[in-house]
Amino acid sequence: MILPEVFLKALTVARNITGDVNDFTAVNFDMIQHYRPNVNVTGRPVAQSGKGFNFTGHHEIMVPLLAVAIKDNLLEGNGK
């Protein structure tokens, strides 16, 4: 539960300094989904603009799969 709180504090500092941190993607990788990270990491921070994703599973499987999916998407020229 420490990393979601660090993310929120860093986001708050960035928004206080620049005043404009919008339209970004937030991702929560967790082996067991919990309410708090889902809401505080992938819900509220991107509510006005941006996207939030939740991935449930083992990190050693999910992170490489995400990397391959991103790479394939970029190679196909879809980069959206």
mmCIF file of the N, C-alpha and C atoms, coordinates in Angstrom:
data_MODEL
# 
_entry.id   MODEL 
# 
loop_
_atom_site.group_PDB 
_atom_site.id 
_atom_site.type_symbol 
_atom_site.label_atom_id 
_atom_site.label_alt_id 
_atom_site.label_comp_id 
_atom_site.label_asym_id 
_atom_site.label_entity_id 
_atom_site.label_seq_id 
_atom_site.pdbx_PDB_ins_code 
_atom_site.Cartn_x 
_atom_site.Cartn_y 
_atom_site.Cartn_z 
_atom_site.occupancy 
_atom_site.B_iso_or_equiv 
_atom_site.pdbx_formal_charge 
_atom_site.auth_seq_id 
_atom_site.auth_comp_id 
_atom_site.auth_asym_id 
_atom_site.auth_atom_id 
_atom_site.pdbx_PDB_model_num 
ATOM 1   N N  . MET A 1 1  ? 0.809   -1.195  0.000   1.00 0.00 ? 1  MET A N  1 
ATOM 2   C CA . MET A 1 1  ? 0.000   0.000   0.000   1.00 0.00 ? 1  MET A CA 1 
ATOM 3   C C  . MET A 1 1  ? 0.855   1.264   0.000   1.00 0.00 ? 1  MET A C  1 
ATOM 4   N N  . ILE A 1 2  ? 2.141   1.125   0.019   1.00 0.00 ? 2  ILE A N  1 
ATOM 5   C CA . ILE A 1 2  ? 2.997   2.308   0.061   1.00 0.00 ? 2  ILE A CA 1 
ATOM 6   C C  . ILE A 1 2  ? 3.102   2.974   -1.310  1.00 0.00 ? 2  ILE A C  1 
ATOM 7   N N  . LEU A 1 3  ? 3.311   2.202   -2.371  1.00 0.00 ? 3  LEU A N  1 
ATOM 8   C CA . LEU A 1 3  ? 3.510   2.807   -3.693  1.00 0.00 ? 3  LEU A CA 1 
ATOM 9   C C  . LEU A 1 3  ? 2.319   3.610   -4.197  1.00 0.00 ? 3  LEU A C  1 
ATOM 10  N N  . PRO A 1 4  ? 1.072   3.166   -4.001  1.00 0.00 ? 4  PRO A N  1 
ATOM 11  C CA . PRO A 1 4  ? -0.038  4.034   -4.427  1.00 0.00 ? 4  PRO A CA 1 
ATOM 12  C C  . PRO A 1 4  ? -0.025  5.390   -3.715  1.00 0.00 ? 4  PRO A C  1 
ATOM 13  N N  . GLU A 1 5  ? 0.346   5.393   -2.451  1.00 0.00 ? 5  GLU A N  1 
ATOM 14  C CA . GLU A 1 5  ? 0.401   6.656   -1.707  1.00 0.00 ? 5  GLU A CA 1 
ATOM 15  C C  . GLU A 1 5  ? 1.541   7.541   -2.210  1.00 0.00 ? 5  GLU A C  1 
ATOM 16  N N  . VAL A 1 6  ? 2.669   6.930   -2.549  1.00 0.00 ? 6  VAL A N  1 
ATOM 17  C CA . VAL A 1 6  ? 3.796   7.695   -3.114  1.00 0.00 ? 6  VAL A CA 1 
ATOM 18  C C  . VAL A 1 6  ? 3.387   8.294   -4.447  1.00 0.00 ? 6  VAL A C  1 
ATOM 19  N N  . PHE A 1 7  ? 2.699   7.511   -5.272  1.00 0.00 ? 7  PHE A N  1 
ATOM 20  C CA . PHE A 1 7  ? 2.209   8.016   -6.556  1.00 0.00 ? 7  PHE A CA 1 
ATOM 21  C C  . PHE A 1 7  ? 1.295   9.224   -6.354  1.00 0.00 ? 7  PHE A C  1 
ATOM 22  N N  . LEU A 1 8  ? 0.356   9.111   -5.418  1.00 0.00 ? 8  LEU A N  1 
ATOM 23  C CA . LEU A 1 8  ? -0.579  10.216  -5.170  1.00 0.00 ? 8  LEU A CA 1 
ATOM 24  C C  . LEU A 1 8  ? 0.130   11.466  -4.687  1.00 0.00 ? 8  LEU A C  1 
ATOM 25  N N  . LYS A 1 9  ? 1.102   11.301  -3.802  1.00 0.00 ? 9  LYS A N  1 
ATOM 26  C CA . LYS A 1 9  ? 1.852   12.465  -3.303  1.00 0.00 ? 9  LYS A CA 1 
ATOM 27  C C  . LYS A 1 9  ? 2.651   13.108  -4.426  1.00 0.00 ? 9  LYS A C  1 
ATOM 28  N N  . ALA A 1 10 ? 3.306   12.296  -5.258  1.00 0.00 ? 10 ALA A N  1 
ATOM 29  C CA . ALA A 1 10 ? 4.085   12.839  -6.379  1.00 0.00 ? 10 ALA A CA 1 
ATOM 30  C C  . ALA A 1 10 ? 3.185   13.558  -7.375  1.00 0.00 ? 10 ALA A C  1 
ATOM 31  N N  . LEU A 1 11 ? 2.023   13.010  -7.640  1.00 0.00 ? 11 LEU A N  1 
ATOM 32  C CA . LEU A 1 11 ? 1.074   13.648  -8.549  1.00 0.00 ? 11 LEU A CA 1 
ATOM 33  C C  . LEU A 1 11 ? 0.585   14.972  -7.980  1.00 0.00 ? 11 LEU A C  1 
ATOM 34  N N  . THR A 1 12 ? 0.304   14.992  -6.695  1.00 0.00 ? 12 THR A N  1 
ATOM 35  C CA . THR A 1 12 ? -0.138  16.227  -6.050  1.00 0.00 ? 12 THR A CA 1 
ATOM 36  C C  . THR A 1 12 ? 0.945   17.298  -6.107  1.00 0.00 ? 12 THR A C  1 
ATOM 37  N N  . VAL A 1 13 ? 2.188   16.914  -5.844  1.00 0.00 ? 13 VAL A N  1 
ATOM 38  C CA . VAL A 1 13 ? 3.300   17.875  -5.919  1.00 0.00 ? 13 VAL A CA 1 
ATOM 39  C C  . VAL A 1 13 ? 3.434   18.405  -7.343  1.00 0.00 ? 13 VAL A C  1 
ATOM 40  N N  . ALA A 1 14 ? 3.395   17.517  -8.326  1.00 0.00 ? 14 ALA A N  1 
ATOM 41  C CA . ALA A 1 14 ? 3.515   17.937  -9.727  1.00 0.00 ? 14 ALA A CA 1 
ATOM 42  C C  . ALA A 1 14 ? 2.389   18.890  -10.113 1.00 0.00 ? 14 ALA A C  1 
ATOM 43  N N  . ARG A 1 15 ? 1.172   18.588  -9.674  1.00 0.00 ? 15 ARG A N  1 
ATOM 44  C CA . ARG A 1 15 ? 0.045   19.470  -9.996  1.00 0.00 ? 15 ARG A CA 1 
ATOM 45  C C  . ARG A 1 15 ? 0.153   20.801  -9.265  1.00 0.00 ? 15 ARG A C  1 
ATOM 46  N N  . ASN A 1 16 ? 0.700   20.810  -8.064  1.00 0.00 ? 16 ASN A N  1 
ATOM 47  C CA . ASN A 1 16 ? 0.883   22.067  -7.339  1.00 0.00 ? 16 ASN A CA 1 
ATOM 48  C C  . ASN A 1 16 ? 1.978   22.930  -7.962  1.00 0.00 ? 16 ASN A C  1 
ATOM 49  N N  . ILE A 1 17 ? 3.008   22.297  -8.499  1.00 0.00 ? 17 ILE A N  1 
ATOM 50  C CA . ILE A 1 17 ? 4.113   23.049  -9.097  1.00 0.00 ? 17 ILE A CA 1 
ATOM 51  C C  . ILE A 1 17 ? 3.744   23.560  -10.483 1.00 0.00 ? 17 ILE A C  1 
ATOM 52  N N  . THR A 1 18 ? 3.247   22.681  -11.331 1.00 0.00 ? 18 THR A N  1 
ATOM 53  C CA . THR A 1 18 ? 2.973   23.076  -12.718 1.00 0.00 ? 18 THR A CA 1 
ATOM 54  C C  . THR A 1 18 ? 1.527   23.510  -12.931 1.00 0.00 ? 18 THR A C  1 
ATOM 55  N N  . GLY A 1 19 ? 0.630   23.004  -12.096 1.00 0.00 ? 19 GLY A N  1 
ATOM 56  C CA . GLY A 1 19 ? -0.773  23.347  -12.239 1.00 0.00 ? 19 GLY A CA 1 
ATOM 57  C C  . GLY A 1 19 ? -1.471  22.634  -13.369 1.00 0.00 ? 19 GLY A C  1 
ATOM 58  N N  . ASP A 1 20 ? -0.749  21.868  -14.163 1.00 0.00 ? 20 ASP A N  1 
ATOM 59  C CA . ASP A 1 20 ? -1.362  21.224  -15.321 1.00 0.00 ? 20 ASP A CA 1 
ATOM 60  C C  . ASP A 1 20 ? -0.756  19.844  -15.558 1.00 0.00 ? 20 ASP A C  1 
ATOM 61  N N  . VAL A 1 21 ? -1.271  18.854  -14.881 1.00 0.00 ? 21 VAL A N  1 
ATOM 62  C CA . VAL A 1 21 ? -0.878  17.472  -15.129 1.00 0.00 ? 21 VAL A CA 1 
ATOM 63  C C  . VAL A 1 21 ? -2.156  16.737  -15.494 1.00 0.00 ? 21 VAL A C  1 
ATOM 64  N N  . ASN A 1 22 ? -2.380  16.610  -16.791 1.00 0.00 ? 22 ASN A N  1 
ATOM 65  C CA . ASN A 1 22 ? -3.608  16.000  -17.289 1.00 0.00 ? 22 ASN A CA 1 
ATOM 66  C C  . ASN A 1 22 ? -3.305  15.053  -18.426 1.00 0.00 ? 22 ASN A C  1 
ATOM 67  N N  . ASP A 1 23 ? -4.317  14.314  -18.828 1.00 0.00 ? 23 ASP A N  1 
ATOM 68  C CA . ASP A 1 23 ? -4.268  13.443  -19.992 1.00 0.00 ? 23 ASP A CA 1 
ATOM 69  C C  . ASP A 1 23 ? -3.084  12.479  -19.953 1.00 0.00 ? 23 ASP A C  1 
ATOM 70  N N  . PHE A 1 24 ? -2.998  11.711  -18.870 1.00 0.00 ? 24 PHE A N  1 
ATOM 71  C CA . PHE A 1 24 ? -1.954  10.700  -18.754 1.00 0.00 ? 24 PHE A CA 1 
ATOM 72  C C  . PHE A 1 24 ? -2.599  9.349   -18.484 1.00 0.00 ? 24 PHE A C  1 
ATOM 73  N N  . THR A 1 25 ? -1.798  8.308   -18.554 1.00 0.00 ? 25 THR A N  1 
ATOM 74  C CA . THR A 1 25 ? -2.282  6.955   -18.309 1.00 0.00 ? 25 THR A CA 1 
ATOM 75  C C  . THR A 1 25 ? -1.732  6.453   -16.989 1.00 0.00 ? 25 THR A C  1 
ATOM 76  N N  . ALA A 1 26 ? -2.609  5.956   -16.140 1.00 0.00 ? 26 ALA A N  1 
ATOM 77  C CA . ALA A 1 26 ? -2.221  5.378   -14.860 1.00 0.00 ? 26 ALA A CA 1 
ATOM 78  C C  . ALA A 1 26 ? -2.526  3.887   -14.892 1.00 0.00 ? 26 ALA A C  1 
ATOM 79  N N  . VAL A 1 27 ? -1.590  3.093   -14.398 1.00 0.00 ? 27 VAL A N  1 
ATOM 80  C CA . VAL A 1 27 ? -1.749  1.641   -14.433 1.00 0.00 ? 27 VAL A CA 1 
ATOM 81  C C  . VAL A 1 27 ? -1.478  1.065   -13.054 1.00 0.00 ? 27 VAL A C  1 
ATOM 82  N N  . ASN A 1 28 ? -2.330  0.156   -12.622 1.00 0.00 ? 28 ASN A N  1 
ATOM 83  C CA . ASN A 1 28 ? -2.173  -0.537  -11.363 1.00 0.00 ? 28 ASN A CA 1 
ATOM 84  C C  . ASN A 1 28 ? -1.941  -2.018  -11.643 1.00 0.00 ? 28 ASN A C  1 
ATOM 85  N N  . PHE A 1 29 ? -0.737  -2.502  -11.347 1.00 0.00 ? 29 PHE A N  1 
ATOM 86  C CA . PHE A 1 29 ? -0.424  -3.923  -11.446 1.00 0.00 ? 29 PHE A CA 1 
ATOM 87  C C  . PHE A 1 29 ? -0.511  -4.495  -10.044 1.00 0.00 ? 29 PHE A C  1 
ATOM 88  N N  . ASP A 1 30 ? -1.380  -5.477  -9.850  1.00 0.00 ? 30 ASP A N  1 
ATOM 89  C CA . ASP A 1 30 ? -1.562  -6.053  -8.527  1.00 0.00 ? 30 ASP A CA 1 
ATOM 90  C C  . ASP A 1 30 ? -1.896  -7.520  -8.665  1.00 0.00 ? 30 ASP A C  1 
ATOM 91  N N  . MET A 1 31 ? -1.460  -8.311  -7.709  1.00 0.00 ? 31 MET A N  1 
ATOM 92  C CA . MET A 1 31 ? -1.799  -9.730  -7.747  1.00 0.00 ? 31 MET A CA 1 
ATOM 93  C C  . MET A 1 31 ? -3.202  -9.971  -7.209  1.00 0.00 ? 31 MET A C  1 
ATOM 94  N N  . ILE A 1 32 ? -3.649  -9.114  -6.317  1.00 0.00 ? 32 ILE A N  1 
ATOM 95  C CA . ILE A 1 32 ? -5.007  -9.163  -5.779  1.00 0.00 ? 32 ILE A CA 1 
ATOM 96  C C  . ILE A 1 32 ? -5.542  -7.740  -5.814  1.00 0.00 ? 32 ILE A C  1 
ATOM 97  N N  . GLN A 1 33 ? -6.651  -7.525  -6.485  1.00 0.00 ? 33 GLN A N  1 
ATOM 98  C CA . GLN A 1 33 ? -7.194  -6.173  -6.594  1.00 0.00 ? 33 GLN A CA 1 
ATOM 99  C C  . GLN A 1 33 ? -7.770  -5.709  -5.260  1.00 0.00 ? 33 GLN A C  1 
ATOM 100 N N  . HIS A 1 34 ? -7.440  -4.491  -4.911  1.00 0.00 ? 34 HIS A N  1 
ATOM 101 C CA . HIS A 1 34 ? -7.935  -3.848  -3.705  1.00 0.00 ? 34 HIS A CA 1 
ATOM 102 C C  . HIS A 1 34 ? -8.692  -2.596  -4.110  1.00 0.00 ? 34 HIS A C  1 
ATOM 103 N N  . TYR A 1 35 ? -9.646  -2.201  -3.309  1.00 0.00 ? 35 TYR A N  1 
ATOM 104 C CA . TYR A 1 35 ? -10.468 -1.036  -3.626  1.00 0.00 ? 35 TYR A CA 1 
ATOM 105 C C  . TYR A 1 35 ? -9.646  0.243   -3.690  1.00 0.00 ? 35 TYR A C  1 
ATOM 106 N N  . ARG A 1 36 ? -8.812  0.470   -2.697  1.00 0.00 ? 36 ARG A N  1 
ATOM 107 C CA . ARG A 1 36 ? -8.116  1.751   -2.585  1.00 0.00 ? 36 ARG A CA 1 
ATOM 108 C C  . ARG A 1 36 ? -7.219  2.069   -3.787  1.00 0.00 ? 36 ARG A C  1 
ATOM 109 N N  . PRO A 1 37 ? -6.311  1.168   -4.209  1.00 0.00 ? 37 PRO A N  1 
ATOM 110 C CA . PRO A 1 37 ? -5.498  1.499   -5.399  1.00 0.00 ? 37 PRO A CA 1 
ATOM 111 C C  . PRO A 1 37 ? -6.343  1.685   -6.653  1.00 0.00 ? 37 PRO A C  1 
ATOM 112 N N  . ASN A 1 38 ? -7.407  0.887   -6.783  1.00 0.00 ? 38 ASN A N  1 
ATOM 113 C CA . ASN A 1 38 ? -8.257  1.035   -7.969  1.00 0.00 ? 38 ASN A CA 1 
ATOM 114 C C  . ASN A 1 38 ? -8.848  2.434   -8.040  1.00 0.00 ? 38 ASN A C  1 
ATOM 115 N N  . VAL A 1 39 ? -9.291  2.951   -6.934  1.00 0.00 ? 39 VAL A N  1 
ATOM 116 C CA . VAL A 1 39 ? -9.913  4.271   -6.909  1.00 0.00 ? 39 VAL A CA 1 
ATOM 117 C C  . VAL A 1 39 ? -8.855  5.366   -6.931  1.00 0.00 ? 39 VAL A C  1 
ATOM 118 N N  . ASN A 1 40 ? -7.835  5.256   -6.098  1.00 0.00 ? 40 ASN A N  1 
ATOM 119 C CA . ASN A 1 40 ? -6.865  6.331   -5.926  1.00 0.00 ? 40 ASN A CA 1 
ATOM 120 C C  . ASN A 1 40 ? -5.771  6.367   -6.991  1.00 0.00 ? 40 ASN A C  1 
ATOM 121 N N  . VAL A 1 41 ? -5.561  5.294   -7.716  1.00 0.00 ? 41 VAL A N  1 
ATOM 122 C CA . VAL A 1 41 ? -4.512  5.279   -8.751  1.00 0.00 ? 41 VAL A CA 1 
ATOM 123 C C  . VAL A 1 41 ? -5.118  5.323   -10.147 1.00 0.00 ? 41 VAL A C  1 
ATOM 124 N N  . THR A 1 42 ? -6.123  4.508   -10.396 1.00 0.00 ? 42 THR A N  1 
ATOM 125 C CA . THR A 1 42 ? -6.664  4.427   -11.756 1.00 0.00 ? 42 THR A CA 1 
ATOM 126 C C  . THR A 1 42 ? -8.048  5.045   -11.896 1.00 0.00 ? 42 THR A C  1 
ATOM 127 N N  . GLY A 1 43 ? -8.551  5.638   -10.852 1.00 0.00 ? 43 GLY A N  1 
ATOM 128 C CA . GLY A 1 43 ? -9.873  6.257   -10.900 1.00 0.00 ? 43 GLY A CA 1 
ATOM 129 C C  . GLY A 1 43 ? -9.821  7.766   -10.829 1.00 0.00 ? 43 GLY A C  1 
ATOM 130 N N  . ARG A 1 44 ? -9.647  8.281   -9.649  1.00 0.00 ? 44 ARG A N  1 
ATOM 131 C CA . ARG A 1 44 ? -9.700  9.732   -9.427  1.00 0.00 ? 44 ARG A CA 1 
ATOM 132 C C  . ARG A 1 44 ? -8.641  10.544  -10.183 1.00 0.00 ? 44 ARG A C  1 
ATOM 133 N N  . PRO A 1 45 ? -7.370  10.126  -10.199 1.00 0.00 ? 45 PRO A N  1 
ATOM 134 C CA . PRO A 1 45 ? -6.364  10.961  -10.873 1.00 0.00 ? 45 PRO A CA 1 
ATOM 135 C C  . PRO A 1 45 ? -6.624  11.192  -12.359 1.00 0.00 ? 45 PRO A C  1 
ATOM 136 N N  . VAL A 1 46 ? -7.299  10.266  -13.015 1.00 0.00 ? 46 VAL A N  1 
ATOM 137 C CA . VAL A 1 46 ? -7.536  10.379  -14.460 1.00 0.00 ? 46 VAL A CA 1 
ATOM 138 C C  . VAL A 1 46 ? -9.010  10.618  -14.781 1.00 0.00 ? 46 VAL A C  1 
ATOM 139 N N  . ALA A 1 47 ? -9.788  10.987  -13.787 1.00 0.00 ? 47 ALA A N  1 
ATOM 140 C CA . ALA A 1 47 ? -11.236 11.134  -13.975 1.00 0.00 ? 47 ALA A CA 1 
ATOM 141 C C  . ALA A 1 47 ? -11.586 12.209  -15.003 1.00 0.00 ? 47 ALA A C  1 
ATOM 142 N N  . GLN A 1 48 ? -10.899 13.348  -14.989 1.00 0.00 ? 48 GLN A N  1 
ATOM 143 C CA . GLN A 1 48 ? -11.229 14.440  -15.911 1.00 0.00 ? 48 GLN A CA 1 
ATOM 144 C C  . GLN A 1 48 ? -10.594 14.245  -17.276 1.00 0.00 ? 48 GLN A C  1 
ATOM 145 N N  . SER A 1 49 ? -9.392  13.706  -17.298 1.00 0.00 ? 49 SER A N  1 
ATOM 146 C CA . SER A 1 49 ? -8.730  13.420  -18.571 1.00 0.00 ? 49 SER A CA 1 
ATOM 147 C C  . SER A 1 49 ? -7.690  12.342  -18.344 1.00 0.00 ? 49 SER A C  1 
ATOM 148 N N  . GLY A 1 50 ? -7.601  11.434  -19.263 1.00 0.00 ? 50 GLY A N  1 
ATOM 149 C CA . GLY A 1 50 ? -6.647  10.344  -19.150 1.00 0.00 ? 50 GLY A CA 1 
ATOM 150 C C  . GLY A 1 50 ? -7.341  9.006   -19.068 1.00 0.00 ? 50 GLY A C  1 
ATOM 151 N N  . LYS A 1 51 ? -6.546  7.977   -18.837 1.00 0.00 ? 51 LYS A N  1 
ATOM 152 C CA . LYS A 1 51 ? -7.072  6.619   -18.765 1.00 0.00 ? 51 LYS A CA 1 
ATOM 153 C C  . LYS A 1 51 ? -6.435  5.883   -17.602 1.00 0.00 ? 51 LYS A C  1 
ATOM 154 N N  . GLY A 1 52 ? -7.193  4.984   -17.006 1.00 0.00 ? 52 GLY A N  1 
ATOM 155 C CA . GLY A 1 52 ? -6.682  4.145   -15.935 1.00 0.00 ? 52 GLY A CA 1 
ATOM 156 C C  . GLY A 1 52 ? -6.922  2.686   -16.251 1.00 0.00 ? 52 GLY A C  1 
ATOM 157 N N  . PHE A 1 53 ? -5.921  1.862   -15.991 1.00 0.00 ? 53 PHE A N  1 
ATOM 158 C CA . PHE A 1 53 ? -6.007  0.434   -16.260 1.00 0.00 ? 53 PHE A CA 1 
ATOM 159 C C  . PHE A 1 53 ? -5.603  -0.349  -15.025 1.00 0.00 ? 53 PHE A C  1 
ATOM 160 N N  . ASN A 1 54 ? -6.263  -1.471  -14.806 1.00 0.00 ? 54 ASN A N  1 
ATOM 161 C CA . ASN A 1 54 ? -5.928  -2.384  -13.717 1.00 0.00 ? 54 ASN A CA 1 
ATOM 162 C C  . ASN A 1 54 ? -5.592  -3.740  -14.309 1.00 0.00 ? 54 ASN A C  1 
ATOM 163 N N  . PHE A 1 55 ? -4.423  -4.268  -13.944 1.00 0.00 ? 55 PHE A N  1 
ATOM 164 C CA . PHE A 1 55 ? -3.999  -5.587  -14.384 1.00 0.00 ? 55 PHE A CA 1 
ATOM 165 C C  . PHE A 1 55 ? -3.827  -6.466  -13.154 1.00 0.00 ? 55 PHE A C  1 
ATOM 166 N N  . THR A 1 56 ? -4.452  -7.626  -13.180 1.00 0.00 ? 56 THR A N  1 
ATOM 167 C CA . THR A 1 56 ? -4.359  -8.559  -12.067 1.00 0.00 ? 56 THR A CA 1 
ATOM 168 C C  . THR A 1 56 ? -3.588  -9.787  -12.512 1.00 0.00 ? 56 THR A C  1 
ATOM 169 N N  . GLY A 1 57 ? -2.527  -10.111 -11.791 1.00 0.00 ? 57 GLY A N  1 
ATOM 170 C CA . GLY A 1 57 ? -1.745  -11.295 -12.117 1.00 0.00 ? 57 GLY A CA 1 
ATOM 171 C C  . GLY A 1 57 ? -0.325  -11.158 -11.623 1.00 0.00 ? 57 GLY A C  1 
ATOM 172 N N  . HIS A 1 58 ? 0.458   -12.172 -11.906 1.00 0.00 ? 58 HIS A N  1 
ATOM 173 C CA . HIS A 1 58 ? 1.856   -12.176 -11.493 1.00 0.00 ? 58 HIS A CA 1 
ATOM 174 C C  . HIS A 1 58 ? 2.644   -11.180 -12.337 1.00 0.00 ? 58 HIS A C  1 
ATOM 175 N N  . HIS A 1 59 ? 3.450   -10.375 -11.680 1.00 0.00 ? 59 HIS A N  1 
ATOM 176 C CA . HIS A 1 59 ? 4.207   -9.331  -12.383 1.00 0.00 ? 59 HIS A CA 1 
ATOM 177 C C  . HIS A 1 59 ? 5.152   -9.900  -13.426 1.00 0.00 ? 59 HIS A C  1 
ATOM 178 N N  . GLU A 1 60 ? 5.771   -11.042 -13.130 1.00 0.00 ? 60 GLU A N  1 
ATOM 179 C CA . GLU A 1 60 ? 6.732   -11.623 -14.072 1.00 0.00 ? 60 GLU A CA 1 
ATOM 180 C C  . GLU A 1 60 ? 6.066   -12.077 -15.360 1.00 0.00 ? 60 GLU A C  1 
ATOM 181 N N  . ILE A 1 61 ? 4.748   -12.211 -15.345 1.00 0.00 ? 61 ILE A N  1 
ATOM 182 C CA . ILE A 1 61 ? 3.998   -12.556 -16.551 1.00 0.00 ? 61 ILE A CA 1 
ATOM 183 C C  . ILE A 1 61 ? 3.374   -11.308 -17.176 1.00 0.00 ? 61 ILE A C  1 
ATOM 184 N N  . MET A 1 62 ? 2.737   -10.484 -16.351 1.00 0.00 ? 62 MET A N  1 
ATOM 185 C CA . MET A 1 62 ? 1.964   -9.346  -16.853 1.00 0.00 ? 62 MET A CA 1 
ATOM 186 C C  . MET A 1 62 ? 2.828   -8.239  -17.457 1.00 0.00 ? 62 MET A C  1 
ATOM 187 N N  . VAL A 1 63 ? 3.944   -7.910  -16.831 1.00 0.00 ? 63 VAL A N  1 
ATOM 188 C CA . VAL A 1 63 ? 4.776   -6.802  -17.340 1.00 0.00 ? 63 VAL A CA 1 
ATOM 189 C C  . VAL A 1 63 ? 5.382   -7.148  -18.703 1.00 0.00 ? 63 VAL A C  1 
ATOM 190 N N  . PRO A 1 64 ? 5.971   -8.347  -18.896 1.00 0.00 ? 64 PRO A N  1 
ATOM 191 C CA . PRO A 1 64 ? 6.447   -8.670  -20.246 1.00 0.00 ? 64 PRO A CA 1 
ATOM 192 C C  . PRO A 1 64 ? 5.328   -8.713  -21.292 1.00 0.00 ? 64 PRO A C  1 
ATOM 193 N N  . LEU A 1 65 ? 4.138   -9.202  -20.912 1.00 0.00 ? 65 LEU A N  1 
ATOM 194 C CA . LEU A 1 65 ? 3.023   -9.206  -21.859 1.00 0.00 ? 65 LEU A CA 1 
ATOM 195 C C  . LEU A 1 65 ? 2.637   -7.790  -22.259 1.00 0.00 ? 65 LEU A C  1 
ATOM 196 N N  . LEU A 1 66 ? 2.626   -6.878  -21.307 1.00 0.00 ? 66 LEU A N  1 
ATOM 197 C CA . LEU A 1 66 ? 2.329   -5.480  -21.620 1.00 0.00 ? 66 LEU A CA 1 
ATOM 198 C C  . LEU A 1 66 ? 3.393   -4.892  -22.543 1.00 0.00 ? 66 LEU A C  1 
ATOM 199 N N  . ALA A 1 67 ? 4.656   -5.188  -22.269 1.00 0.00 ? 67 ALA A N  1 
ATOM 200 C CA . ALA A 1 67 ? 5.745   -4.675  -23.112 1.00 0.00 ? 67 ALA A CA 1 
ATOM 201 C C  . ALA A 1 67 ? 5.607   -5.178  -24.551 1.00 0.00 ? 67 ALA A C  1 
ATOM 202 N N  . VAL A 1 68 ? 5.285   -6.445  -24.720 1.00 0.00 ? 68 VAL A N  1 
ATOM 203 C CA . VAL A 1 68 ? 5.114   -7.007  -26.064 1.00 0.00 ? 68 VAL A CA 1 
ATOM 204 C C  . VAL A 1 68 ? 3.913   -6.372  -26.760 1.00 0.00 ? 68 VAL A C  1 
ATOM 205 N N  . ALA A 1 69 ? 2.831   -6.170  -26.034 1.00 0.00 ? 69 ALA A N  1 
ATOM 206 C CA . ALA A 1 69 ? 1.640   -5.551  -26.621 1.00 0.00 ? 69 ALA A CA 1 
ATOM 207 C C  . ALA A 1 69 ? 1.930   -4.134  -27.087 1.00 0.00 ? 69 ALA A C  1 
ATOM 208 N N  . ILE A 1 70 ? 2.663   -3.376  -26.283 1.00 0.00 ? 70 ILE A N  1 
ATOM 209 C CA . ILE A 1 70 ? 3.023   -2.000  -26.664 1.00 0.00 ? 70 ILE A CA 1 
ATOM 210 C C  . ILE A 1 70 ? 3.932   -2.019  -27.881 1.00 0.00 ? 70 ILE A C  1 
ATOM 211 N N  . LYS A 1 71 ? 4.931   -2.894  -27.849 1.00 0.00 ? 71 LYS A N  1 
ATOM 212 C CA . LYS A 1 71 ? 5.866   -2.993  -28.973 1.00 0.00 ? 71 LYS A CA 1 
ATOM 213 C C  . LYS A 1 71 ? 5.143   -3.367  -30.256 1.00 0.00 ? 71 LYS A C  1 
ATOM 214 N N  . ASP A 1 72 ? 4.249   -4.363  -30.194 1.00 0.00 ? 72 ASP A N  1 
ATOM 215 C CA . ASP A 1 72 ? 3.494   -4.771  -31.380 1.00 0.00 ? 72 ASP A CA 1 
ATOM 216 C C  . ASP A 1 72 ? 2.615   -3.639  -31.905 1.00 0.00 ? 72 ASP A C  1 
ATOM 217 N N  . ASN A 1 73 ? 2.008   -2.917  -31.003 1.00 0.00 ? 73 ASN A N  1 
ATOM 218 C CA . ASN A 1 73 ? 1.145   -1.812  -31.404 1.00 0.00 ? 73 ASN A CA 1 
ATOM 219 C C  . ASN A 1 73 ? 1.961   -0.718  -32.094 1.00 0.00 ? 73 ASN A C  1 
ATOM 220 N N  . LEU A 1 74 ? 3.136   -0.422  -31.566 1.00 0.00 ? 74 LEU A N  1 
ATOM 221 C CA . LEU A 1 74 ? 3.992   0.606   -32.185 1.00 0.00 ? 74 LEU A CA 1 
ATOM 222 C C  . LEU A 1 74 ? 4.516   0.148   -33.532 1.00 0.00 ? 74 LEU A C  1 
ATOM 223 N N  . LEU A 1 75 ? 4.880   -1.127  -33.655 1.00 0.00 ? 75 LEU A N  1 
ATOM 224 C CA . LEU A 1 75 ? 5.403   -1.629  -34.920 1.00 0.00 ? 75 LEU A CA 1 
ATOM 225 C C  . LEU A 1 75 ? 4.335   -1.651  -36.010 1.00 0.00 ? 75 LEU A C  1 
ATOM 226 N N  . GLU A 1 76 ? 3.098   -1.843  -35.629 1.00 0.00 ? 76 GLU A N  1 
ATOM 227 C CA . GLU A 1 76 ? 2.002   -1.837  -36.605 1.00 0.00 ? 76 GLU A CA 1 
ATOM 228 C C  . GLU A 1 76 ? 1.614   -0.432  -37.013 1.00 0.00 ? 76 GLU A C  1 
ATOM 229 N N  . GLY A 1 77 ? 2.195   0.564   -36.363 1.00 0.00 ? 77 GLY A N  1 
ATOM 230 C CA . GLY A 1 77 ? 1.903   1.946   -36.708 1.00 0.00 ? 77 GLY A CA 1 
ATOM 231 C C  . GLY A 1 77 ? 0.624   2.465   -36.106 1.00 0.00 ? 77 GLY A C  1 
ATOM 232 N N  . ASN A 1 78 ? 0.104   1.763   -35.112 1.00 0.00 ? 78 ASN A N  1 
ATOM 233 C CA . ASN A 1 78 ? -1.137  2.196   -34.487 1.00 0.00 ? 78 ASN A CA 1 
ATOM 234 C C  . ASN A 1 78 ? -0.896  3.186   -33.377 1.00 0.00 ? 78 ASN A C  1 
ATOM 235 N N  . GLY A 1 79 ? 0.269   3.269   -32.839 1.00 0.00 ? 79 GLY A N  1 
ATOM 236 C CA . GLY A 1 79 ? 0.705   4.173   -31.791 1.00 0.00 ? 79 GLY A CA 1 
ATOM 237 C C  . GLY A 1 79 ? -0.322  5.070   -31.134 1.00 0.00 ? 79 GLY A C  1 
ATOM 238 N N  . LYS A 1 80 ? -1.565  4.679   -31.059 1.00 0.00 ? 80 LYS A N  1 
ATOM 239 C CA . LYS A 1 80 ? -2.619  5.504   -30.475 1.00 0.00 ? 80 LYS A CA 1 
ATOM 240 C C  . LYS A 1 80 ? -2.910  5.078   -29.068 1.00 0.00 ? 80 LYS A C  1 
# 
